[in-house]
Amino acid sequence: MELVKEAEQLEKSGRSIVHLSIGEPDFTAPEPVVRAARIALEAGRSRYTPALGIEPLREAISRFYGDRFGLDIGADRVVITAGASGALVLLLSALLDPDDELLLPDPSYPCNRHIASALGARARLLPCGPAQRFQLNLAAVESAWSPKTRGVLISSPSNPTGTTIDRGELDRLCDWVAGRGGFVLVDEIYQGLTYDHAPATALGLDSRVAVINSFSKYFGMTGWRLGWTVAPREWVSALERLSQNLYLCASAVAQHAALACFDAACLAVFEQRREHFSRRRDFMVPALQQLGFNIPVLPDGAFYIYADISAVARAAGERTEGSMQFARRLLHEGGVCLVPGDDFGAFNADRYVRVSYATSMENLHEAIRRIRAWLTRR
């Protein structure tokens, strides 16, 4: 975010910056969703809703899991939240006490560990390299598990790596953790955005798993701040009480608008957008590789590439202090904004940058042109 602020200041001074930084789709909510929001406002559907969310939306999400994954997920297990972050706040507040330990992969989305830390718990990052697809595996969890460990938080597809966890590995991990009385949370906010295989959900593995999802990424409703969790039934009462006390309910207008997301016409739009993201990935990965970036694991989801800059820095014949310096210099000298790996953990973080391709193909071509020109003149 600090680099994004610097980019904004450069733009205010008249500089042209290509943003490959923040993970926000350039596609916004489709017209039927906007129309549904307008209708809700005009009809006065802007009052508080139940803490668990409006019943039609919970039922629509339940049907979505049935239609897309063939799963019988009761609407009573669905909790509507103020974004995926709101879901994570509710879940970790319900599951963690001060000094409890939560295991996460390194690298991972920073807010996940920060929420746990804000609750007084310890977020323990476990190094995950390319051989593990930057994802946790059972061996790592087994070796790290301690008397204070309460559970595991996994993201699939992952931010920042764009990789998914092997389904068999996740199944073994869930079974092992459940056998020790622990919990597994799977952040599936990028679930709809996979490219080499069909989207999947951890709900099909184990009824004791809770998943987190959102209307932000696949559905293009970032600023609407609307998400959900599907949790074991015995957790729902605690999540309801926490929601009532922490933020009352998610946005009423956003909830009524989100009902339109599940119409056939909107789902077709979302699938077309997924194809756009796939084409962008297929352009960016080889383009970056040709410039000397090492991409050790092909991202198969989300809209991120986790790229090793070691060879690029060596080829430039210039000493570098790591990804932060690399990203800052590329921003100020080349006009392209990336995210340094330092933001996502400690394990080899200074070797990596995250590249977001959640922007137009025109911008992606321009970004590659600028990076090539910058590397050539360094």
C-alpha positions as CSV (number, residue, x, y, z in Angstrom):
1,M,0.0,0.0,0.0
2,E,2.9,2.4,0.6
3,L,4.1,1.8,-2.9
4,V,0.6,2.4,-4.2
5,K,0.6,5.7,-2.3
6,E,3.9,6.6,-4.0
7,A,2.4,5.7,-7.3
8,E,-0.5,8.0,-6.7
9,Q,1.8,10.9,-5.8
10,L,3.7,10.3,-9.0
11,E,0.5,10.3,-11.0
12,K,-0.6,13.6,-9.3
13,S,2.7,15.1,-10.5
14,G,1.9,14.1,-14.1
15,R,3.6,10.7,-14.4
16,S,2.0,7.8,-16.2
17,I,2.0,4.7,-14.0
18,V,0.8,1.2,-15.0
19,H,-0.6,-0.6,-12.0
20,L,0.1,-4.3,-11.6
21,S,-0.3,-4.0,-7.9
22,I,-3.6,-4.0,-6.1
23,G,-5.8,-7.1,-6.6
24,E,-8.9,-5.5,-7.8
25,P,-10.6,-6.6,-11.1
26,D,-11.0,-4.0,-13.7
27,F,-14.4,-5.5,-14.3
28,T,-17.1,-4.0,-12.0
29,A,-20.5,-5.4,-11.1
30,P,-22.6,-6.2,-14.2
31,E,-25.6,-4.1,-15.1
32,P,-28.2,-6.5,-13.6
33,V,-26.5,-6.2,-10.2
34,V,-26.4,-2.4,-10.4
35,R,-30.1,-2.4,-11.4
36,A,-31.0,-4.7,-8.5
37,A,-29.2,-2.3,-6.2
38,R,-31.2,0.7,-7.6
39,I,-34.5,-1.2,-7.2
40,A,-33.6,-2.1,-3.6
41,L,-32.8,1.6,-2.8
42,E,-36.0,2.9,-4.4
43,A,-38.0,0.2,-2.6
44,G,-36.5,1.2,0.8
45,R,-34.7,-2.1,1.3
46,S,-31.8,-0.3,3.1
47,R,-32.7,-1.1,6.7
48,Y,-30.8,-3.5,9.0
49,T,-31.0,-7.1,8.0
50,P,-30.7,-10.1,10.2
51,A,-27.1,-10.6,11.4
52,L,-26.8,-13.8,9.4
53,G,-28.0,-12.1,6.3
54,I,-31.2,-12.0,4.3
55,E,-32.7,-15.5,3.8
56,P,-33.0,-15.2,0.0
57,L,-29.3,-14.6,-0.4
58,R,-28.3,-17.4,2.0
59,E,-30.6,-19.7,0.0
60,A,-29.1,-18.5,-3.3
61,I,-25.6,-19.3,-2.1
62,S,-26.8,-22.8,-0.9
63,R,-28.2,-23.4,-4.4
64,F,-25.0,-22.2,-6.0
65,Y,-23.0,-24.9,-4.2
66,G,-25.6,-27.4,-5.3
67,D,-25.6,-26.3,-8.9
68,R,-21.9,-25.8,-9.4
69,F,-20.4,-28.5,-7.1
70,G,-23.3,-31.0,-6.5
71,L,-23.2,-30.4,-2.8
72,D,-26.1,-30.2,-0.4
73,I,-25.1,-27.2,1.7
74,G,-27.9,-26.1,4.0
75,A,-28.7,-22.4,3.9
76,D,-28.6,-22.5,7.7
77,R,-24.8,-23.0,7.4
78,V,-24.3,-19.8,5.3
79,V,-23.4,-16.6,7.1
80,I,-23.4,-13.3,5.1
81,T,-20.6,-11.0,6.2
82,A,-19.1,-7.6,5.5
83,G,-16.6,-8.9,2.9
84,A,-14.4,-11.9,3.2
85,S,-12.4,-9.9,5.8
86,G,-15.5,-9.7,7.9
87,A,-15.9,-13.5,7.7
88,L,-12.4,-14.0,8.8
89,V,-12.8,-11.6,11.7
90,L,-15.9,-13.5,12.9
91,L,-14.4,-17.0,12.5
92,L,-11.1,-16.2,14.2
93,S,-12.9,-14.3,17.0
94,A,-15.0,-17.4,17.6
95,L,-12.2,-19.9,17.4
96,L,-9.1,-18.2,18.9
97,D,-8.2,-17.1,22.4
98,P,-5.2,-14.9,23.3
99,D,-2.0,-16.8,23.0
100,D,-3.5,-19.5,20.8
101,E,-1.6,-20.4,17.6
102,L,-2.8,-20.3,14.0
103,L,-0.7,-21.9,11.3
104,L,-0.5,-20.2,7.9
105,P,1.6,-20.6,4.8
106,D,4.5,-18.2,4.1
107,P,3.8,-16.5,1.7
108,S,0.2,-15.5,2.4
109,Y,-2.1,-12.6,2.4
110,P,-0.9,-10.3,5.2
111,C,-4.3,-9.3,6.6
112,N,-4.9,-12.9,7.6
113,R,-2.1,-12.9,10.1
114,H,-2.8,-9.4,11.2
115,I,-6.4,-10.2,12.1
116,A,-5.2,-13.1,14.3
117,S,-2.5,-10.9,15.9
118,A,-5.1,-8.2,16.6
119,L,-7.1,-10.9,18.6
120,G,-4.0,-11.6,20.7
121,A,-3.3,-14.9,19.0
122,R,0.0,-15.9,17.4
123,A,0.0,-16.3,13.6
124,R,2.8,-18.7,12.8
125,L,4.0,-18.6,9.2
126,L,5.4,-21.9,7.8
127,P,7.8,-21.6,4.9
128,C,6.3,-22.9,1.6
129,G,8.4,-23.0,-1.5
130,P,7.9,-23.8,-5.1
131,A,8.1,-27.6,-4.5
132,Q,5.0,-27.2,-2.4
133,R,3.3,-24.9,-4.9
134,F,3.7,-22.3,-2.1
135,Q,1.0,-24.1,-0.2
136,L,0.9,-25.9,3.2
137,N,1.2,-29.7,3.2
138,L,0.5,-32.2,5.9
139,A,4.2,-32.7,6.7
140,A,4.7,-29.1,7.5
141,V,1.6,-28.9,9.7
142,E,2.5,-32.1,11.6
143,S,6.0,-30.8,12.4
144,A,4.8,-27.4,13.5
145,W,1.7,-28.5,15.5
146,S,2.1,-27.6,19.2
147,P,-0.1,-27.7,22.3
148,K,-1.0,-24.1,21.6
149,T,-2.0,-24.7,18.0
150,R,-5.7,-24.5,17.4
151,G,-6.0,-24.6,13.6
152,V,-4.9,-23.9,10.1
153,L,-5.8,-21.2,7.6
154,I,-5.2,-21.9,3.9
155,S,-6.0,-19.9,0.8
156,S,-6.7,-21.6,-2.5
157,P,-6.3,-20.1,-5.0
158,S,-3.7,-18.1,-3.1
159,N,-2.9,-14.5,-2.8
160,P,0.0,-13.7,-3.7
161,T,1.0,-16.8,-5.7
162,G,-2.1,-17.7,-7.7
163,T,-1.7,-21.4,-6.9
164,T,-4.2,-23.9,-5.6
165,I,-3.5,-26.6,-3.0
166,D,-3.5,-30.2,-4.2
167,R,-6.9,-31.7,-3.3
168,G,-5.5,-34.9,-2.0
169,E,-3.1,-33.1,0.2
170,L,-5.9,-30.8,1.6
171,D,-8.0,-33.9,2.3
172,R,-5.2,-35.5,4.3
173,L,-4.5,-32.3,6.1
174,C,-8.1,-31.7,7.0
175,D,-8.5,-35.3,8.4
176,W,-5.3,-35.0,10.4
177,V,-6.2,-31.7,12.0
178,A,-9.7,-32.8,12.8
179,G,-8.2,-35.8,14.5
180,R,-6.5,-33.4,16.9
181,G,-9.6,-31.4,17.6
182,G,-8.3,-28.5,15.5
183,F,-10.1,-26.4,12.8
184,V,-9.3,-25.8,9.1
185,L,-10.4,-22.6,7.4
186,V,-10.1,-22.4,3.7
187,D,-10.1,-18.9,2.1
188,E,-11.8,-19.4,-1.3
189,I,-12.3,-15.8,-2.3
190,Y,-10.7,-16.5,-5.7
191,Q,-12.6,-19.8,-6.1
192,G,-14.3,-18.9,-9.3
193,L,-11.1,-17.8,-11.0
194,T,-9.3,-21.0,-11.9
195,Y,-7.9,-21.7,-15.4
196,D,-6.5,-25.1,-15.9
197,H,-9.2,-27.1,-14.1
198,A,-12.7,-26.6,-12.8
199,P,-13.3,-24.6,-9.6
200,A,-13.4,-26.7,-6.5
201,T,-14.4,-26.2,-2.9
202,A,-13.1,-27.7,0.3
203,L,-16.7,-28.2,1.5
204,G,-16.8,-31.4,-0.6
205,L,-14.0,-32.9,1.6
206,D,-15.1,-32.5,5.2
207,S,-18.2,-31.1,6.9
208,R,-16.0,-29.8,9.7
209,V,-14.2,-27.4,7.4
210,A,-15.3,-23.8,7.1
211,V,-14.8,-21.8,3.9
212,I,-14.6,-18.1,3.3
213,N,-15.8,-16.5,0.1
214,S,-16.7,-13.1,-1.3
215,F,-18.6,-11.2,-4.0
216,S,-15.4,-9.1,-4.6
217,K,-13.2,-11.1,-7.1
218,Y,-15.2,-13.5,-9.3
219,F,-18.4,-11.4,-9.0
220,G,-16.6,-8.0,-9.4
221,M,-18.2,-6.3,-6.4
222,T,-15.1,-5.1,-4.5
223,G,-16.3,-1.9,-2.9
224,W,-19.7,-3.4,-2.0
225,R,-18.0,-5.2,0.9
226,L,-20.0,-8.4,0.9
227,G,-18.9,-11.9,1.6
228,W,-19.9,-15.1,3.3
229,T,-18.7,-18.1,5.2
230,V,-20.1,-21.6,5.2
231,A,-19.4,-23.0,8.6
232,P,-20.3,-26.1,10.6
233,R,-23.8,-25.7,12.1
234,E,-22.5,-25.7,15.6
235,W,-20.5,-22.6,14.9
236,V,-23.3,-20.5,13.4
237,S,-24.8,-19.3,16.7
238,A,-21.5,-17.9,17.9
239,L,-20.9,-16.2,14.5
240,E,-24.4,-14.6,14.7
241,R,-23.7,-13.2,18.2
242,L,-20.3,-11.8,17.1
243,S,-21.8,-10.3,14.0
244,Q,-24.5,-8.6,16.1
245,N,-21.9,-7.1,18.3
246,L,-19.1,-6.2,15.8
247,Y,-21.0,-4.7,12.9
248,L,-24.7,-5.7,13.2
249,C,-25.1,-6.9,9.6
250,A,-23.6,-6.6,6.1
251,S,-24.8,-3.9,3.8
252,A,-28.5,-4.4,3.1
253,V,-28.4,-2.9,-0.4
254,A,-25.4,-5.0,-1.3
255,Q,-27.2,-8.1,-0.2
256,H,-30.3,-7.4,-2.3
257,A,-28.1,-6.6,-5.3
258,A,-26.0,-9.7,-4.9
259,L,-29.1,-11.9,-5.6
260,A,-28.8,-10.9,-9.2
261,C,-25.3,-12.5,-9.3
262,F,-26.8,-15.9,-9.5
263,D,-29.0,-15.3,-12.5
264,A,-28.0,-17.2,-15.6
265,A,-27.1,-14.0,-17.5
266,C,-24.8,-12.8,-14.8
267,L,-23.1,-16.1,-14.4
268,A,-22.4,-16.2,-18.1
269,V,-20.8,-12.7,-17.8
270,F,-18.6,-13.9,-15.0
271,E,-17.5,-16.9,-17.0
272,Q,-16.6,-14.7,-19.9
273,R,-14.5,-12.6,-17.6
274,R,-12.7,-15.7,-16.3
275,E,-11.7,-16.4,-19.8
276,H,-10.3,-12.9,-20.1
277,F,-8.2,-13.4,-17.0
278,S,-7.0,-16.7,-18.4
279,R,-5.8,-15.0,-21.6
280,R,-4.1,-12.3,-19.6
281,R,-2.2,-14.9,-17.5
282,D,-1.2,-16.8,-20.7
283,F,0.3,-13.5,-22.1
284,M,2.0,-12.3,-18.9
285,V,3.7,-15.5,-17.8
286,P,5.8,-16.0,-20.9
287,A,6.3,-12.3,-21.4
288,L,7.8,-12.0,-17.9
289,Q,9.9,-15.1,-18.4
290,Q,11.4,-13.7,-21.6
291,L,12.5,-10.6,-19.6
292,G,14.3,-12.9,-17.1
293,F,11.8,-13.3,-14.4
294,N,11.7,-16.8,-13.0
295,I,8.1,-18.2,-12.4
296,P,8.8,-21.5,-10.7
297,V,5.1,-22.4,-10.4
298,L,2.5,-21.7,-13.1
299,P,-0.4,-19.9,-11.3
300,D,-3.6,-21.7,-12.0
301,G,-6.0,-19.3,-10.2
302,A,-6.7,-15.8,-9.0
303,F,-5.0,-13.1,-11.0
304,Y,-1.5,-13.0,-9.6
305,I,2.0,-14.2,-10.7
306,Y,4.6,-14.7,-8.0
307,A,7.9,-14.0,-9.8
308,D,11.5,-14.5,-8.7
309,I,13.6,-11.5,-9.6
310,S,17.0,-12.9,-8.8
311,A,18.0,-13.6,-12.4
312,V,16.7,-10.2,-13.5
313,A,18.8,-8.4,-10.9
314,R,21.9,-10.3,-11.9
315,A,21.4,-9.8,-15.6
316,A,21.1,-6.1,-14.9
317,G,24.6,-6.2,-13.4
318,E,23.5,-4.2,-10.5
319,R,23.5,-4.9,-6.7
320,T,20.0,-5.0,-5.3
321,E,18.8,-5.1,-1.8
322,G,15.7,-7.2,-2.5
323,S,12.2,-7.0,-3.8
324,M,11.3,-3.7,-2.1
325,Q,14.1,-1.8,-3.7
326,F,13.4,-3.5,-7.0
327,A,9.8,-2.6,-6.9
328,R,10.5,1.0,-5.8
329,R,13.0,1.6,-8.6
330,L,10.8,0.0,-11.2
331,L,8.0,2.4,-10.0
332,H,10.0,5.6,-10.0
333,E,12.3,4.8,-13.0
334,G,10.1,2.6,-15.2
335,G,6.5,3.7,-14.4
336,V,5.2,0.2,-13.4
337,C,3.9,-0.6,-9.9
338,L,4.4,-4.1,-8.5
339,V,4.1,-5.5,-5.0
340,P,7.3,-6.7,-3.2
341,G,7.3,-10.1,-1.7
342,D,8.1,-8.5,1.7
343,D,4.4,-7.9,2.2
344,F,3.5,-11.5,2.2
345,G,5.9,-13.1,4.7
346,A,9.6,-13.7,5.3
347,F,10.5,-16.8,3.5
348,N,12.7,-15.7,0.5
349,A,10.4,-12.7,0.3
350,D,13.2,-10.4,-0.9
351,R,13.5,-12.6,-4.1
352,Y,9.9,-12.3,-5.2
353,V,7.4,-9.7,-6.5
354,R,3.7,-10.2,-7.0
355,V,2.4,-9.2,-10.4
356,S,-1.4,-8.6,-10.7
357,Y,-2.9,-9.0,-14.1
358,A,-6.3,-7.7,-13.0
359,T,-6.1,-5.0,-15.6
360,S,-6.6,-4.6,-19.4
361,M,-4.5,-6.4,-22.0
362,E,-3.6,-3.0,-23.3
363,N,-2.1,-2.1,-19.9
364,L,-0.3,-5.4,-19.7
365,H,1.4,-4.9,-23.0
366,E,2.4,-1.4,-22.0
367,A,3.7,-2.7,-18.7
368,I,5.9,-5.3,-20.4
369,R,7.2,-2.7,-22.8
370,R,8.1,-0.4,-19.9
371,I,9.8,-3.1,-17.9
372,R,11.8,-4.2,-21.0
373,A,12.9,-0.6,-21.6
374,W,13.8,-0.1,-17.9
375,L,15.9,-3.3,-17.7
376,T,17.7,-2.4,-21.0
377,R,18.8,1.0,-19.8
378,R,19.8,0.0,-16.2
